[in-house]
Amino acid sequence: MIQFKENIIIAPYTVFKIGGPADFFCEVKNKEELKEALAWANGKGIKVFIIGGGSNILVSDNGFRGLAILNNIKGILAVLRGDFSEITFGAGEEWDDFVNYAVERGFAGVECLSGIPGKVGAALMQNIGAYGQSVDKAFARATVIDIKTGEERIFQKEECGLSYRTSRFKTTDRGRYVIADVTFSLKSGDPMVSYHDLKSYFIDGSKKPILTEVRNAVLEIRNKKGMLVTGGGNFLKSAGSFFVNPIIPKDAIGKLRPLAAACNASNPNQCKEPWSWEQKDGRYKISAACLMNLAGFEKGMRTGSVGISSYHTLALVNYGEATASEVKNLALEIQKAVKEKFGIDLEIEPDII
Ligand SMILES: Cc1cc2nc3c(=O)[nH]c(=O)nc-3n(C[C@H](O)[C@H](O)[C@H](O)COP(=O)(O)OP(=O)(O)OC[C@H]3O[C@@H](n4cnc5c(N)ncnc54)[C@H](O)[C@@H]3O)c2cc1C
């Protein structure tokens, strides 16, 4: 039997530690409880909002008018299919527990995604990525529940609209489904060491690293950057990267390079190479951190209780008792400066509730 509580402050359920009260709040531990909670909210005619690990949300100081559902749907199932293993994790399982599970069993494909905070469900919604890997490469299908009808559906990978840090659950079907479990298709293989930070980490090694070594390297690098919330890591109150790396057309990179060079010349090392990456379609992904630096927003900057992480330019941080409004104001200031200087719109990554 689910307990529906009233007037519960959301801040403790978020990594930012920001957010006012939800009118109603409950925790669900399986699909049946989730369906019950959705039916309860529908019966009352109120909105629902799903909370996973709270690591990619900035909740308003006024809170949420409706039912906040803490997703704690657990469960692990592994099935062998030829060369591949299909591994299903409940959406409320910790993402890093899934990565650890895969790496320990010798499955390649998610080792670089070690240490990303949050739950498995949101990892799919956001198509999380780091150090050259992203969820879409390993993902097979997901079971979802329709928020309005309670109907259960299965979406195969090609139906999920996965691309850079997004999916149908974040775009066309935003607020329509709750992800209940996620199935990955993995096989044993070598780890990926393609990203510059990881390459530098292993530069002196005489032999190729194994999966566990790459996982440990990623955890160590993340910890040094204050980006490791799991496993007692050294972390700050944030939502990780606050802005997505923008992808710009090929002709725009030509205009950007001299602008960046001019800014760098007046204040060297603001934008270290590599800061742009050519995409398969010929466009360029640009480091949002680099654009921020060039626009005058650097690591460690603070205004009152909000600021920029001293380890990682992209992470806006709650240094004390910051409010959501303060974080939003700083984000707006950054977006305005980057737009004025480079004509590029920085898109906010976390969900603003
Ligand atoms: C220190 C730090 C480092 C980070 N590093 C990275 C990184 O390297 N790469 C990266 O991609 N991200 C990173 N992030 C962002 C974040 O960890 C991911 O986006 C993560 O997947 C969010 O998971 P969550 O469970 O915390 O989601 P939440 O913050 O709880 O929710 C995020 C959104 O998903 C929705 N949601 C949650 N669960 C479900 C569900 N089951 N069904 C439907 N909707 C749901 C919520 O309603 C909300 O809109 C980082 C964040 C922090 C704080």
The ligand as an SDF file (V2000), in Angstrom:
LIG
                    3D

 53 58  0  0  0  0  0  0  0  0999 V2000
   27.9430   15.4760  -10.3810 C   0  0  0  0  0  0  0  0  0  0  0  0
   27.1500   15.1090  -11.6050 C   0  0  0  0  0  0  0  0  0  0  0  0
   27.7880   14.5550  -12.6950 C   0  0  0  0  0  0  0  0  0  0  0  0
   27.0630   14.2180  -13.8610 C   0  0  0  0  0  0  0  0  0  0  0  0
   27.7320   13.6910  -14.9230 N   0  0  0  0  0  0  0  0  0  0  0  0
   27.0480   13.3830  -16.0570 C   0  0  0  0  0  0  0  0  0  0  0  0
   27.7330   12.8450  -17.2050 C   0  0  0  0  0  0  0  0  0  0  0  0
   28.9420   12.6250  -17.1900 O   0  0  0  0  0  0  0  0  0  0  0  0
   26.9960   12.5730  -18.3200 N   0  0  0  0  0  0  0  0  0  0  0  0
   25.6460   12.7840  -18.3670 C   0  0  0  0  0  0  0  0  0  0  0  0
   25.0430   12.5130  -19.4230 O   0  0  0  0  0  0  0  0  0  0  0  0
   24.9740   13.2720  -17.2930 N   0  0  0  0  0  0  0  0  0  0  0  0
   25.6380   13.5830  -16.1540 C   0  0  0  0  0  0  0  0  0  0  0  0
   24.9710   14.1160  -15.0740 N   0  0  0  0  0  0  0  0  0  0  0  0
   23.5170   14.3360  -15.1610 C   0  0  0  0  0  0  0  0  0  0  0  0
   22.6840   13.2000  -14.5110 C   0  0  0  0  0  0  0  0  0  0  0  0
   23.4830   12.4050  -13.6900 O   0  0  0  0  0  0  0  0  0  0  0  0
   22.0270   12.3010  -15.5450 C   0  0  0  0  0  0  0  0  0  0  0  0
   21.2170   13.0490  -16.4050 O   0  0  0  0  0  0  0  0  0  0  0  0
   21.1780   11.2070  -14.8750 C   0  0  0  0  0  0  0  0  0  0  0  0
   20.7770   10.2640  -15.8350 O   0  0  0  0  0  0  0  0  0  0  0  0
   19.9510   11.7410  -14.1580 C   0  0  0  0  0  0  0  0  0  0  0  0
   19.3860   10.6580  -13.4550 O   0  0  0  0  0  0  0  0  0  0  0  0
   18.4480   10.8660  -12.2110 P   0  0  0  0  0  0  0  0  0  0  0  0
   17.9040    9.5420  -11.8480 O   0  0  0  0  0  0  0  0  0  0  0  0
   19.1750   11.5910  -11.1380 O   0  0  0  0  0  0  0  0  0  0  0  0
   17.3130   11.7780  -12.8430 O   0  0  0  0  0  0  0  0  0  0  0  0
   16.4660   12.9120  -12.1370 P   0  0  0  0  0  0  0  0  0  0  0  0
   17.3310   14.1070  -11.9520 O   0  0  0  0  0  0  0  0  0  0  0  0
   15.7770   12.3950  -10.9520 O   0  0  0  0  0  0  0  0  0  0  0  0
   15.4060   13.2050  -13.2880 O   0  0  0  0  0  0  0  0  0  0  0  0
   15.7900   13.7940  -14.5060 C   0  0  0  0  0  0  0  0  0  0  0  0
   14.5670   13.8640  -15.4230 C   0  0  0  0  0  0  0  0  0  0  0  0
   14.1690   12.5530  -15.7790 O   0  0  0  0  0  0  0  0  0  0  0  0
   12.8170   12.3200  -15.3860 C   0  0  0  0  0  0  0  0  0  0  0  0
   12.7640   10.9350  -14.9590 N   0  0  0  0  0  0  0  0  0  0  0  0
   13.4930   10.3560  -13.9760 C   0  0  0  0  0  0  0  0  0  0  0  0
   13.2250    9.0440  -13.9240 N   0  0  0  0  0  0  0  0  0  0  0  0
   12.2980    8.7980  -14.8750 C   0  0  0  0  0  0  0  0  0  0  0  0
   11.6110    7.6260  -15.3020 C   0  0  0  0  0  0  0  0  0  0  0  0
   11.8280    6.4470  -14.7390 N   0  0  0  0  0  0  0  0  0  0  0  0
   10.7130    7.7450  -16.3030 N   0  0  0  0  0  0  0  0  0  0  0  0
   10.4780    8.9400  -16.8910 C   0  0  0  0  0  0  0  0  0  0  0  0
   11.0950   10.0780  -16.5340 N   0  0  0  0  0  0  0  0  0  0  0  0
   11.9950   10.0030  -15.5420 C   0  0  0  0  0  0  0  0  0  0  0  0
   12.5540   13.3110  -14.2670 C   0  0  0  0  0  0  0  0  0  0  0  0
   11.1730   13.6010  -14.1470 O   0  0  0  0  0  0  0  0  0  0  0  0
   13.3510   14.4980  -14.7440 C   0  0  0  0  0  0  0  0  0  0  0  0
   12.6110   15.1850  -15.7200 O   0  0  0  0  0  0  0  0  0  0  0  0
   25.6700   14.4450  -13.9040 C   0  0  0  0  0  0  0  0  0  0  0  0
   25.0270   15.0000  -12.7820 C   0  0  0  0  0  0  0  0  0  0  0  0
   25.7580   15.3290  -11.6440 C   0  0  0  0  0  0  0  0  0  0  0  0
   25.0510   15.9180  -10.4560 C   0  0  0  0  0  0  0  0  0  0  0  0
  1  2  1  0
  2  3  1  0
  2 52  2  0
  3  4  2  0
  4  5  1  0
  4 50  1  0
  5  6  2  0
  6  7  1  0
  6 13  1  0
  7  8  2  0
  7  9  1  0
  9 10  1  0
 10 11  2  0
 10 12  1  0
 12 13  2  0
 13 14  1  0
 14 15  1  0
 14 50  1  0
 15 16  1  0
 16 17  1  0
 16 18  1  0
 18 19  1  0
 18 20  1  0
 20 21  1  0
 20 22  1  0
 22 23  1  0
 23 24  1  0
 24 25  2  0
 24 26  1  0
 24 27  1  0
 27 28  1  0
 28 29  2  0
 28 30  1  0
 28 31  1  0
 31 32  1  0
 32 33  1  0
 33 34  1  0
 33 48  1  0
 34 35  1  0
 35 36  1  0
 35 46  1  0
 36 37  1  0
 36 45  1  0
 37 38  2  0
 38 39  1  0
 39 40  1  0
 39 45  2  0
 40 41  1  0
 40 42  2  0
 42 43  1  0
 43 44  2  0
 44 45  1  0
 46 47  1  0
 46 48  1  0
 48 49  1  0
 50 51  2  0
 51 52  1  0
 52 53  1  0
M  END
$$$$
